[in-house]
Amino acid sequence: MKKLLYWSLPTFIVCGVLLACAGSLQFTVFYDRDEGLRQEDPVLWNEQEIGKVHSVKQNPQGRLAVGLKIGKDFREKVTDESRFLIQADPQNYWQKHIEM
């Protein structure tokens, strides 16, 4: 029984890490101004929707903390040099999106 537990626990941990890496990418971007961004607004890359805004909150320092969720098929497109700009939708000025 100890041998089974000895091997099953590391296997369980490795599988959990692999499943977490295979899912969507979630992170937070901070902005100085509230540009009218709302939850569920799209994140676009080359005019293709790659994710959504999943939260918009004001942090204690007065900055806007925007939680983004990028789909698993596009997570490799996000790098440490990616920029996320709040843009108005050309069809509907009041609708916003984030352009990567």
KOLTI-542957 format. One record per atom (N, C-alpha, C): x, y, z; residue in three letters. Coordinates in steps of 0.02 Angstrom, whole numbers, padded with zeros to 5 digits, always signed. Last residue first. Example, Ala and Ser with C-alpha at 12.3 -4.5 7.8 and 13.67 -1.06 7.14 Angstrom:
! residues 2
+00642-00112+00354SER;+00684-00053+00357SER;+00645+00002+00394SER;+00660-00284+00390ALA;+00615-00225+00390ALA;+00660-00165+00390ALA;
This chain:
! residues 100
-00212+02157-01442MET;-00145+02135-01424MET;-00100+02145-01484MET;-00341+02258-01391GLU;-00302+02238-01450GLU;-00233+02217-01425GLU;-00494+02241-01315ILE;-00422+02248-01304ILE;-00387+02219-01364ILE;-00638+02345-01342HIS;-00604+02281-01343HIS;-00530+02294-01327HIS;-00800+02422-01319LYS;-00727+02421-01316LYS;-00702+02350-01325LYS;-00934+02517-01380GLN;-00909+02450-01365GLN;-00833+02451-01368GLN;-00956+02643-01426TRP;-00963+02632-01354TRP;-00940+02563-01333TRP;-00943+02633-01565TYR;-00893+02671-01527TYR;-00896+02656-01452TYR;-00958+02508-01668ASN;-00996+02534-01612ASN;-00947+02567-01563ASN;-00867+02482-01769GLN;-00939+02478-01784GLN;-00982+02511-01730GLN;-00742+02491-01709PRO;-00759+02537-01764PRO;-00833+02537-01782PRO;-00726+02492-01535ASP;-00749+02453-01592ASP;-00768+02500-01648ASP;-00581+02563-01461ALA;-00653+02567-01475ALA;-00668+02523-01536ALA;-00459+02481-01358GLN;-00479+02512-01420GLN;-00556+02514-01425GLN;-00324+02464-01252ILE;-00397+02469-01254ILE;-00416+02509-01315ILE;-00189+02355-01283LEU;-00217+02422-01289LEU;-00293+02420-01290LEU;-00058+02271-01229PHE;-00131+02264-01229PHE;-00162+02333-01226PHE;+00087+02193-01291ARG;+00055+02253-01267ARG;-00020+02244-01275ARG;+00216+02074-01257SER;+00149+02089-01284SER;+00122+02153-01251SER;+00334+02030-01205GLU;+00335+02095-01240GLU;+00267+02113-01271GLU;+00315+01906-01155ASP;+00329+01958-01106ASP;+00333+02027-01138ASP;+00176+01849-01258THR;+00245+01847-01234THR;+00255+01902-01182THR;+00054+01753-01331VAL;+00066+01803-01279VAL;+00138+01794-01255VAL;+00047+01643-01411LYS;+00054+01708-01444LYS;+00070+01763-01394LYS;+00018+01534-01333GLU;+00088+01542-01354GLU;+00100+01608-01390GLU;-00121+01541-01319ARG;-00078+01559-01262ARG;-00006+01568-01281ARG;-00214+01503-01411PHE;-00177+01564-01425PHE;-00128+01582-01369PHE;-00282+01392-01369ASP;-00252+01389-01436ASP;-00208+01449-01451ASP;-00337+01430-01246LYS;-00278+01386-01247LYS;-00245+01382-01315LYS;-00378+01607-01236GLY;-00393+01537-01253GLY;-00330+01495-01261GLY;-00351+01712-01100ILE;-00333+01697-01169ILE;-00345+01623-01181ILE;-00422+01825-01000LYS;-00419+01753-01008LYS;-00409+01739-01082LYS;-00378+01958-00889LEU;-00388+01932-00957LEU;-00383+01856-00956LEU;-00428+02083-00780GLY;-00411+02013-00787GLY;-00427+01988-00856GLY;-00370+02238-00745VAL;-00411+02202-00793VAL;-00386+02130-00799VAL;-00374+02365-00635ALA;-00346+02298-00642ALA;-00393+02257-00685ALA;-00339+02531-00638LEU;-00388+02483-00661LEU;-00353+02416-00672LEU;-00282+02617-00490ARG;-00272+02592-00559ARG;-00325+02540-00574ARG;-00288+02651-00358GLY;-00327+02690-00406GLY;-00319+02669-00478GLY;-00231+02570-00266GLN;-00190+02626-00290GLN;-00227+02669-00342GLN;-00324+02466-00249PRO;-00317+02518-00197PRO;-00276+02579-00218PRO;-00402+02447-00414ASN;-00360+02424-00359ASN;-00352+02480-00308ASN;-00556+02410-00487GLN;-00512+02465-00468GLN;-00469+02439-00410GLN;-00581+02283-00611LYS;-00585+02308-00542LYS;-00537+02366-00532LYS;-00647+02167-00712VAL;-00626+02237-00715VAL;-00637+02266-00645VAL;-00626+02006-00787SER;-00641+02048-00729SER;-00613+02118-00741SER;-00610+01948-00910HIS;-00651+01911-00861HIS;-00662+01950-00797HIS;-00610+01978-01078VAL;-00599+02011-01014VAL;-00641+01974-00963VAL;-00555+01843-01184LYS;-00606+01888-01156LYS;-00579+01922-01094LYS;-00476+01793-01340GLY;-00493+01788-01270GLY;-00545+01838-01250GLY;-00458+01809-01472ILE;-00416+01758-01441ILE;-00433+01749-01367ILE;-00529+01852-01623GLU;-00541+01849-01551GLU;-00501+01792-01520GLU;-00433+01938-01742GLN;-00462+01874-01722GLN;-00471+01874-01646GLN;-00357+02046-01784GLU;-00429+02046-01798GLU;-00464+01980-01783GLU;-00233+02019-01721ASN;-00240+02016-01794ASN;-00313+02007-01815ASN;-00320+01987-01579TRP;-00252+01985-01606TRP;-00259+01973-01681TRP;-00425+02044-01446LEU;-00413+02029-01517LEU;-00338+02029-01532LEU;-00539+02007-01323VAL;-00468+02020-01333VAL;-00452+01998-01404VAL;-00705+02075-01289PRO;-00657+02030-01321PRO;-00585+02055-01318PRO;-00790+02088-01132ASP;-00766+02121-01193ASP;-00711+02077-01223ASP;-00819+02027-01012GLU;-00840+01993-01072GLU;-00822+02030-01137GLU;-00827+02179-00921GLN;-00819+02107-00920GLN;-00851+02078-00983GLN;-00773+02328-01007ARG;-00819+02289-00966ARG;-00802+02215-00970ARG;-00702+02491-01019LEU;-00696+02420-01031LEU;-00742+02382-00983LEU;-00692+02626-01007GLY;-00758+02599-01021GLY;-00756+02524-01036GLY;-00565+02661-00970GLU;-00586+02679-01038GLU;-00654+02649-01056GLU;-00489+02721-00835ASP;-00546+02678-00852ASP;-00572+02701-00920ASP;-00311+02730-00830ARG;-00377+02760-00838ARG;-00429+02707-00856ARG;-00200+02650-00812ASP;-00206+02710-00771ASP;-00276+02741-00774ASP;-00208+02471-00799TYR;-00215+02532-00838TYR;-00223+02591-00790TYR;-00137+02309-00796PHE;-00156+02369-00759PHE;-00156+02429-00806PHE;-00189+02142-00817VAL;-00156+02199-00847VAL;-00182+02261-00810VAL;-00171+01973-00765THR;-00200+02040-00752THR;-00156+02093-00785THR;-00214+01812-00835PHE;-00169+01860-00805PHE;-00203+01927-00798PHE;-00225+01648-00897GLN;-00258+01702-00861GLN;-00206+01747-00829GLN;-00245+01538-01029LEU;-00196+01580-00994LEU;-00234+01638-00962LEU;-00322+01374-01028SER;-00317+01444-01049SER;-00267+01481-01005SER;-00226+01221-01016GLY;-00286+01261-01017GLY;-00274+01332-01041GLY;-00108+01155-01000ALA;-00143+01146-01063ALA;-00204+01190-01070ALA;-00066+01177-00871CYS;-00029+01209-00926CYS;-00065+01205-00992CYS;-00153+01095-00802ALA;-00155+01167-00790ALA;-00120+01204-00846ALA;-00112+00968-00846LEU;-00180+00992-00863LEU;-00185+01068-00853LEU;+00016+00965-00789LEU;+00008+00961-00861LEU;-00061+00986-00883LEU;-00016+00968-00652VAL;+00024+01022-00682VAL;+00016+01023-00757VAL;-00086+00846-00640GLY;-00118+00910-00625GLY;-00082+00969-00655GLY;+00015+00754-00671CYS;-00044+00759-00714CYS;-00081+00825-00703CYS;+00101+00776-00562VAL;+00124+00789-00630VAL;+00065+00796-00677VAL;+00016+00733-00455ILE;+00041+00802-00458ILE;+00064+00820-00528ILE;-00003+00598-00487PHE;-00060+00642-00482PHE;-00038+00715-00489PHE;+00129+00552-00475THR;+00094+00546-00540THR;+00034+00594-00542THR;+00154+00571-00338PRO;+00191+00610-00388PRO;+00158+00608-00457PRO;+00051+00477-00289LEU;+00050+00548-00272LEU;+00091+00589-00322LEU;+00086+00348-00336SER;+00025+00381-00361SER;+00024+00455-00346SER;+00202+00304-00272TRP;+00203+00317-00344TRP;+00142+00356-00368TRP;+00164+00296-00136TYR;+00228+00326-00154TYR;+00230+00345-00228TYR;+00049+00220-00141LEU;+00043+00290-00123LEU;+00107+00328-00144LEU;+00109+00097-00175LEU;+00058+00126-00218LEU;+00051+00201-00204LEU;+00191+00078-00064LYS;+00221+00084-00130LYS;+00172+00117-00178LYS;+00098+00062+00038LYS;+00143+00120+00040LYS;+00174+00132-00028LYS;+00041-00060+00000MET;+00000+00000+00000MET;+00043+00063+00000MET;
